[in-house]
Amino acid sequence: MSSDTTPGGIPVGVSNRHLHVSKEDLHALFGEGYELTKTKDLGQPGQYACAETVTIVGPKGSFEGVRILGPVRGQTQVEISRTDSFRLGVAPVVRESGSLKGSPGLTIKGPRGTVEIREGCILAKRHVHMTPEDAEKYGCRDGDIVSIAVAEGDRRTVFGDVIVRVSPKYALECHVDTDEANASCLSTGDTVELVNPPAGRGSP
């Protein structure tokens, strides 16, 4: 580890294409009153993978078996990779989760119905979840923009423009999509290092 990285690796979670659904859209896709079926807890407390999958359709192509992550949200959000966008024929923008205004829409097909979303398809901005205690350790604050280093392996890489999210509801984890993971040979459970904490903050 070089002198400009902070000590202590940050666990990685690689995000495949998935979606979060509103209650209204869930009922349109699966039937009135339908509830999500949790199959596995995810790295962030309260977040989970569901048994339910759908088909997402763009102007040029589609993907079947796209998994829904719970719990339900206020607005449906579809997260894909840049590679996925070529097959779908959409031009998603890089956004933080929940920042959907002006993003492209697409069609979602479920077993009981179809939903057309006018916006909500994004490339998720790479980010690091931290508790307040983690943020203090790494010298970060909520909203900071940092870089992360893949310090080991055959494709050592530094990713910039990584946003830090701090909340007592989070667990320490860095999220990248499949394109970013494949480019650097990262897998879920690997670790990355934080590079150059903002304004020189961080552990000595």
C-alpha positions, -999 to 999 in steps of 0.1 A, spaced: 0 0 0 14 34 -10 18 63 15 -11 82 1 -37 55 9 -55 51 42 -50 19 62 -77 -7 61 -94 -22 31 -130 -13 22 -152 -43 12 -166 -43 -23 -201 -50 -35 -204 -55 -72 -239 -45 -85 -253 -64 -114 -283 -49 -133 -313 -46 -110 -342 -24 -101 -360 -9 -71 -398 -6 -74 -425 17 -61 -455 0 -44 -477 12 -72 -455 -3 -99 -450 -35 -79 -488 -40 -79 -490 -32 -116 -464 -58 -124 -473 -86 -100 -509 -79 -90 -528 -58 -65 -516 -62 -29 -485 -82 -39 -456 -82 -14 -419 -87 -22 -404 -121 -12 -370 -117 5 -344 -143 -5 -311 -129 8 -299 -99 28 -275 -76 11 -245 -57 25 -265 -27 35 -288 -31 66 -324 -35 56 -316 -41 19 -323 -75 4 -325 -94 -29 -360 -106 -38 -373 -137 -56 -392 -115 -80 -376 -108 -114 -389 -88 -144 -379 -81 -180 -366 -46 -189 -371 -35 -225 -355 -6 -244 -357 5 -280 -332 -20 -293 -333 -50 -269 -342 -64 -235 -330 -83 -205 -350 -111 -188 -346 -121 -152 -337 -87 -138 -339 -90 -100 -359 -66 -78 -341 -54 -46 -362 -45 -16 -377 -28 2 -401 -8 -20 -392 28 -27 -410 60 -36 -400 58 -72 -390 29 -95 -353 30 -104 -335 7 -128 -297 4 -125 -277 -10 -154 -242 -9 -167 -229 10 -197 -225 -23 -216 -262 -31 -208 -272 2 -223 -259 -7 -257 -281 -38 -259 -312 -19 -246 -306 11 -268 -309 37 -240 -285 64 -229 -286 64 -191 -268 91 -171 -245 86 -142 -264 95 -111 -266 90 -74 -294 67 -63 -327 86 -62 -315 114 -84 -337 104 -114 -350 137 -129 -341 138 -166 -329 102 -168 -343 80 -196 -372 57 -192 -379 22 -204 -405 -6 -202 -407 -31 -174 -427 -64 -179 -439 -85 -151 -461 -116 -149 -493 -96 -144 -487 -64 -162 -464 -39 -179 -451 -5 -166 -437 23 -187 -414 45 -167 -407 80 -181 -375 83 -162 -355 62 -138 -329 43 -158 -294 52 -145 -257 42 -143 -252 43 -106 -224 67 -95 -198 46 -77 -199 52 -40 -187 42 -6 -212 36 23 -198 45 57 -210 47 93 -200 79 112 -173 59 129 -160 47 96 -160 82 82 -140 94 112 -115 66 107 -110 73 70 -111 111 73 -143 116 52 -175 135 54 -209 128 38 -208 140 2 -170 140 -1 -156 129 -35 -127 105 -32 -107 80 -52 -104 42 -45 -75 20 -55 -76 -17 -65 -42 -22 -49 -38 -59 -56 -43 -83 -85 -35 -84 -122 -54 -51 -131 -45 -26 -104 -67 4 -110 -76 38 -94 -112 49 -97 -119 86 -92 -152 105 -86 -164 82 -59 -190 98 -36 -190 91 2 -223 84 18 -223 86 56 -252 74 79 -256 53 110 -279 31 90 -251 21 66 -224 -6 67 -189 -1 53 -190 -11 16 -179 3 -18 -203 -2 -47 -192 -5 -83 -211 -19 -113 -201 -49 -134 -182 -29 -160 -160 -13 -134 -155 -46 -116 -146 -65 -148 -122 -37 -158 -102 -42 -126 -109 -79 -119 -129 -71 -88 -154 -95 -72 -178 -90 -43 -159 -94 -11 -126 -81 -24 -113 -49 -8 -102 -15 -22 -82 13 -5 -92 49 -1 -67 72 -18 -59 108 -7 -87 116 18 -102 150 12 -83 181 23 -56 159 38 -80 145 64 -77 109 76 -57 87 99 -20 95 103 
